[in-house]
Amino acid sequence: MNAEVNLIAVSKLLSTLYISTFLLHFVWEMWQVPFYFEMANLGHWEAVLICTKATIADGLVALSAYVFAAIISEGGLFWLVDKKVEPLLAFLVGGLFLTVVLELLSTKLLDRWQYSEFMPLIPYLDVGILPLLICIQN
């Protein structure tokens, strides 16, 4: 019974984390539309679909960063309760790292999207600053 209770608690924690980050990230993705090449010229529902797909990936990045922080913390998946700095920093660094890698892959290697002239870039990496700000906001 104890393992079942733990599984339920973990499921609730991760689903709450994903749903809350999904909602936050969707608003963020929609706000960023002018900063991506030709996104502002798309029809409303086409832009919503693209932002929804990006939001799904954003939620997975947040979950991955959270689990990364859990792996290195003594508190496991419930590391937020411990109120320690190390897992929070791991969450932040993990999220930033994954976001930079995904942005580089998507803009350079896979050519899935391009930034508009309005997107502020990190020098030398040519990665948009706005996608990284959501990691700090989480």
C-alpha positions in Angstrom: 0.0 0.0 0.0 2.9 2.4 0.8 4.4 2.0 -2.7 0.9 2.7 -4.2 0.6 5.9 -2.1 4.0 7.0 -3.2 3.2 6.3 -6.8 0.0 8.4 -6.5 1.9 11.2 -4.8 4.6 11.2 -7.5 1.9 11.1 -10.3 0.1 14.1 -8.7 3.4 16.0 -8.3 4.6 15.5 -11.9 1.1 16.1 -13.4 0.7 19.3 -11.4 4.1 20.4 -12.5 3.4 19.6 -16.1 0.0 21.2 -16.2 1.1 24.4 -14.5 4.2 24.8 -16.7 2.1 24.0 -19.8 -0.3 26.9 -19.0 2.5 29.3 -18.2 4.5 28.3 -21.3 1.5 28.5 -23.6 1.0 32.2 -22.7 4.7 32.7 -23.1 4.8 31.0 -26.5 1.9 33.1 -27.8 3.6 36.3 -26.5 6.8 35.4 -28.4 5.1 35.1 -31.8 6.5 38.4 -33.2 10.0 37.3 -32.3 9.9 34.3 -34.7 10.2 34.6 -38.5 6.8 34.8 -40.2 4.8 33.6 -37.2 3.0 36.9 -37.0 1.8 36.3 -40.6 0.2 33.0 -39.9 -3.5 32.4 -39.4 -4.7 32.4 -35.8 -5.3 28.7 -35.5 -2.1 27.8 -37.3 -0.1 29.9 -34.8 -2.0 28.4 -31.9 -1.1 24.9 -33.1 2.6 25.7 -33.5 2.6 27.3 -30.1 0.8 24.3 -28.6 3.4 22.0 -30.0 6.2 24.2 -28.6 4.5 24.3 -25.3 4.3 20.5 -25.1 8.1 20.4 -25.6 8.6 23.2 -23.0 6.7 21.2 -20.5 8.9 18.2 -21.1 12.0 20.3 -20.7 10.6 21.6 -17.4 9.9 18.0 -16.2 13.3 16.8 -17.3 15.0 19.7 -15.4 12.9 18.9 -12.4 13.8 15.2 -12.5 17.5 16.2 -13.0 17.3 18.3 -9.8 15.6 15.4 -8.0 18.4 13.0 -9.0 21.1 15.2 -7.5 19.2 16.2 -4.4 18.8 14.3 -1.2 15.0 15.0 -1.1 14.3 13.0 -4.3 11.3 14.2 -6.3 10.1 16.2 -3.4 13.2 18.4 -3.3 11.2 21.6 -3.2 10.1 20.8 0.4 13.7 20.8 1.5 14.2 24.4 0.5 17.8 23.9 -0.5 19.6 25.9 -3.1 21.5 23.1 -4.9 18.5 21.4 -6.5 17.0 24.7 -7.5 20.3 25.6 -9.2 20.3 22.2 -10.9 16.7 22.8 -12.1 17.7 26.2 -13.5 21.0 25.0 -15.1 19.3 21.8 -16.5 16.5 23.8 -18.0 18.8 26.4 -19.5 21.1 23.7 -20.9 18.2 21.8 -22.5 16.7 24.9 -23.9 20.0 26.1 -25.5 20.5 22.6 -27.0 16.9 22.5 -28.4 17.2 26.0 -29.8 20.5 25.3 -31.5 19.2 22.1 -32.9 15.9 23.7 -34.1 17.4 26.8 -35.6 20.8 25.6 -36.9 20.6 21.8 -37.6 16.9 21.0 -38.2 15.8 24.4 -39.5 12.5 24.1 -37.7 12.2 27.8 -37.0 14.0 31.1 -37.4 14.2 34.1 -35.3 12.8 37.4 -36.6 14.9 40.6 -36.4 13.2 41.5 -33.1 14.6 38.5 -31.2 17.5 39.5 -28.9 20.3 37.0 -29.3 23.1 35.6 -27.1 26.3 36.6 -28.8 28.4 33.9 -30.4 25.7 31.2 -29.8 23.0 33.1 -31.8 20.4 31.6 -29.5 17.3 33.7 -28.7 17.3 35.2 -25.2 13.5 35.0 -24.8 13.3 31.2 -24.9 15.8 31.2 -22.0 13.9 33.7 -19.9 11.1 31.2 -19.3 13.6 28.8 -17.6 14.4 31.6 -15.1 10.7 32.4 -14.7 9.8 28.8 -13.9 
